[in-house]
Amino acid sequence: MHHRQSGSSNNHRRNVPQPAVREIHKNAWLKRDISNEKKGTPFGRKYEKFWVIFCIHDDAEAFLEFYTEPKLGTIHKPLYAILLNACLHVSPSIIGQDNEYQFAVTLPNEVVRLVVSTWYNMFVIAKLCTNYYVYF
């Protein structure tokens, strides 16, 4: 049986270890809202677009992996990854604005806000993240 990691202060990883098994459950173009984050984050402009993959490594660790383009996901060298094992809550938006739908992933030390272009993608990704942290 797997257990979520408790309150790790480092949910972000630049060098993600190569798993024996990597299950990809969903991928989509997302934007990351960094308007409320401190300067010097690994993300650039306020809404920089990324190819994001929700995956589980070795049936034990769930990640949101960020890539600059889809083909880089096949070689598993993410620009950045967020470990979801310590996820506390996922909040999808009820109503989108300007054909953009935001959802928030609450981790012990931060809130990650992501924006997608369709309600369906927002719902599916938020549901996957929610199902993962409830299960583990």
C-alpha positions as CSV (number, residue, x, y, z in Angstrom):
1,M,0.0,0.0,0.0
2,H,1.3,3.5,-0.9
3,H,1.1,6.5,1.4
4,R,1.2,10.2,0.5
5,Q,4.3,12.0,1.6
6,S,3.7,14.4,4.4
7,G,4.3,18.1,4.1
8,S,7.4,18.1,2.0
9,S,8.7,21.6,1.4
10,N,10.1,20.6,-2.0
11,N,7.2,19.5,-4.2
12,H,9.0,20.8,-7.3
13,R,11.7,18.9,-9.1
14,R,13.9,19.8,-12.0
15,N,15.5,16.4,-12.3
16,V,12.9,13.8,-12.2
17,P,14.3,10.3,-11.7
18,Q,13.6,7.8,-14.5
19,P,10.9,5.4,-13.3
20,A,10.7,1.7,-14.2
21,V,7.0,2.3,-15.1
22,R,5.6,5.7,-16.1
23,E,1.8,5.7,-16.6
24,I,0.5,8.8,-18.5
25,H,-3.1,9.5,-17.7
26,K,-3.6,12.9,-19.4
27,N,-1.7,15.5,-21.3
28,A,-2.8,18.9,-22.5
29,W,-1.6,22.4,-23.2
30,L,-1.9,24.5,-20.0
31,K,-0.8,27.9,-18.8
32,R,0.6,28.4,-15.4
33,D,-0.6,31.5,-13.6
34,I,2.5,32.9,-11.7
35,S,1.2,36.4,-11.1
36,N,1.2,35.8,-7.3
37,E,4.5,34.0,-7.1
38,K,7.9,35.4,-6.1
39,K,10.3,36.5,-8.8
40,G,12.9,34.0,-9.8
41,T,10.5,31.1,-10.3
42,P,11.4,28.6,-13.0
43,F,8.4,29.8,-15.0
44,G,8.7,32.8,-17.2
45,R,5.9,35.2,-18.0
46,K,2.6,35.5,-16.1
47,Y,0.9,32.9,-18.4
48,E,3.5,30.8,-20.1
49,K,2.1,27.9,-22.1
50,F,3.4,24.4,-21.4
51,W,2.7,20.9,-22.5
52,V,1.7,19.3,-19.2
53,I,1.6,15.5,-18.5
54,F,-0.2,14.0,-15.5
55,C,1.6,10.7,-14.8
56,I,2.3,8.2,-12.1
57,H,5.8,6.8,-11.6
58,D,6.1,3.2,-10.4
59,D,2.6,3.2,-8.9
60,A,3.9,5.5,-6.2
61,E,4.5,9.1,-7.2
62,A,2.1,11.3,-9.1
63,F,3.5,14.2,-11.1
64,L,2.5,17.1,-13.2
65,E,5.4,17.4,-15.7
66,F,5.9,20.6,-17.7
67,Y,7.4,20.6,-21.2
68,T,8.0,23.2,-23.8
69,E,6.6,20.9,-26.5
70,P,4.8,17.6,-26.7
71,K,7.6,15.5,-28.3
72,L,9.9,16.2,-25.3
73,G,7.4,14.3,-23.1
74,T,8.4,11.1,-24.9
75,I,12.0,11.4,-23.8
76,H,10.9,12.2,-20.2
77,K,13.1,15.3,-19.6
78,P,10.6,17.8,-18.1
79,L,11.5,21.4,-17.7
80,Y,9.9,21.2,-14.3
81,A,7.7,18.8,-12.4
82,I,5.4,19.1,-9.5
83,L,5.1,16.1,-7.1
84,L,1.4,15.6,-6.2
85,N,1.9,13.1,-3.4
86,A,1.4,15.8,-0.7
87,C,-1.5,17.4,-2.5
88,L,-4.1,18.8,0.0
89,H,-6.9,20.0,-2.3
90,V,-7.8,20.6,-6.0
91,S,-10.2,23.4,-6.8
92,P,-11.6,23.7,-10.3
93,S,-13.3,26.9,-11.4
94,I,-17.0,26.8,-11.9
95,I,-17.2,29.4,-14.6
96,G,-14.5,30.2,-17.2
97,Q,-13.4,33.6,-18.3
98,D,-12.6,34.4,-21.9
99,N,-12.6,30.7,-22.8
100,E,-10.0,29.9,-20.1
101,Y,-10.7,27.7,-17.1
102,Q,-8.5,27.9,-14.0
103,F,-8.0,25.3,-11.3
104,A,-5.8,25.4,-8.3
105,V,-3.7,22.6,-6.8
106,T,-3.0,23.2,-3.1
107,L,0.2,21.7,-1.8
108,P,1.5,22.1,1.8
109,N,3.7,25.2,0.9
110,E,2.0,26.7,-2.1
111,V,-1.0,26.9,-4.4
112,V,-0.3,26.1,-8.1
113,R,-2.8,27.8,-10.4
114,L,-3.2,26.3,-13.9
115,V,-5.3,27.5,-16.8
116,V,-6.7,25.4,-19.6
117,S,-8.7,26.3,-22.7
118,T,-11.6,24.0,-22.2
119,W,-13.9,23.1,-19.3
120,Y,-13.5,19.4,-20.2
121,N,-9.7,19.4,-19.9
122,M,-9.9,21.4,-16.6
123,F,-12.5,18.9,-15.2
124,V,-10.5,15.8,-16.3
125,I,-7.1,17.0,-15.0
126,A,-8.6,18.2,-11.7
127,K,-10.5,14.9,-11.3
128,L,-7.3,12.9,-12.0
129,C,-5.4,14.9,-9.4
130,T,-8.3,14.6,-6.9
131,N,-8.6,10.9,-7.4
132,Y,-4.9,10.4,-6.9
133,Y,-4.5,12.2,-3.6
134,V,-7.8,10.7,-2.2
135,Y,-6.6,7.2,-3.2
136,F,-3.1,7.4,-1.7
